[in-house]
Amino acid sequence: MTAIRRALTITTASALLVAACGGDDDGGSSAGLSVADAEFASAIETEMTEDDEEMAEVFDVGCLGEGIVVALGGAEKIEEKYGMTADDVGGIQDIDLEPADAEAVASAYVGCGDLLQVFRTQFEEEGLPGDQVDCLLGDLSSGDVETALADELSGGD
């Protein structure tokens, strides 16, 4: 399991407990992106695919790579704001994003895959019984999960 998925699952699980219980394709094109943005998006896609094959089964990682780059304002802005380039994209999960950026990136996740399925799979892999998984995720919307993810991406608790 990747560090990104583990961190998202663990941190978000706490929020989900309180709230709930009181597509795969071969990638997108880089049409419309600058060369630098397309390279950055491709680096994210490669990192996600190599780091976690399951991620590529739940998310369109091409869509997600592009979505993250667009959400963060492009490769140049990412380097200016966060000191990250396409060559060192592997450390992207260690960056606390500004809240507005975190919301935009969380929206990209929602637009490119099924976050609820990621959590369902993770909870099941951790041995949580199906009825408890259903309790955790049953009444949640993708918006609830998007909000929790944005909080996690911005370093929130």
N, C-alpha and C positions, 0 to 999 in steps of 0.2 A: 504494500500500500504506500502511496506517495505521501510525502510530508504535507503537501497541500490538502489532499483528501483527508488525511488523519486530523489535521488541525481544523479543517472545516467541519468535519463530523463531530469531533469531540466538543468543540466550542459551541457549535450550533445545537448539539443535542441538549445542552442545558436550556437554551432558549426554547427549544421545541417541547421539552417536557413541561415547562410552565405554560406555554401556549396551548398545547394539545391535551394535556392530562391534568391541569390545576389540581434520437434518431441517428441513426448511423448512415453516413454516406462517405464518399471518398474525398471529401474536402471541398472547399470552395475555391473560387478563382480569386485572384487578387486584383480584379478589374477595379479601376478607380483609385487604387492606392499608388503613391509614389514608389519609386524603386526602393528607397530606404524603408518605407513603411511595409512594403511587401516582403522585404528581407527579414524585418523584425517579426512580422506575422508568421512567416515560414519558420523562423527560429522557435517561436512559441509552440507552433504546431509540432515541430520535431521533438522538442523537449517533452511536451505532454505525451506524445505517442511513445517515445522511448522510456519515459519514466513510469508510465502506467497504461498498459494495453487496455485495461477495462475502461479507462477514461475515453478512449477512442471508440468504445462500443456504445457509450451512452451519449457522448457529445460529438457533434460535427466539429472536430478539432480545427479544421480549416476555417470554418465560420468563427470559432472561438478565438483563434489567433488574430484574425482580422478584426473581430469585435473588440478585443482587448486593446489593440493598437489604436483603433478609431476612438474608443472610449477614453483613452488617455491622451488623445490629441496628436497622435503620430509619433514616429521614432524620435524626431528632434525634441519634442516636448517631453517625452519619456526620459531622454538623456538629461535634459535641463532640470526637470523636477526631481527625478529619482536616481540620476547617475547610472542608468542602466542602458546598455547597448545590446544589439542583437548577438554580439559575441559572448555576453555574460548573462543571458536570459535565464539561466538555470537558477539564479538567486532571486528571481522575481517574487517567489512566495515569501521571502523574508522581509519584504518592504511593506511598511504600513502606508497605505494609500491615503491621500486626502479624502475626506468624506464624500465630496461630490464625485471624485474619480472612482471611489469604491462603489458608489451607487451605479455609476455607468458600467463598470466592469461586471457587477452582479447582474445587471440587466443583460449584458452580453451572454453570460452563462445561461440565463433563463431563455434567451432567444436562440441558443444553439444546442440545447439539450434538455434533459429532464433531471433537474436537481433532486426532486423527490425520489426518483429511482436510484440516484447515487446514494442517498441516505438510506433508503430501504435496503439496498444491497449491502452497504457497509454495516448496518445494524445486524442484519442476518449473518454476515460473516463473523461478527463479533460474538455470535451465539445468543443474541436476544430473541426470545420466543416470538413467533409470528403475531400473537395477540398483543404483545407489548409494542411491536413495531407498528401494528395497525393503530394502537392507541396514540403513539407518538405522531404518526403521520396522517392519520385518518381525516382530521378536519382541517388540515393545513392547506393553504393555497400556495401556488408558486410565489405569490407576492410576499407571504409570510417568510418563506425560505429565502427569497431575494433580499428582504430586509435584514434577516439574520446574517446572510453572507456578506452584505455590504458592511455591517457592523464588524464582522470578523476581519474583513480586508482592510479596514481602517484602523485596526488595532484595538477595537472596542472589546469589552468584556462581556 
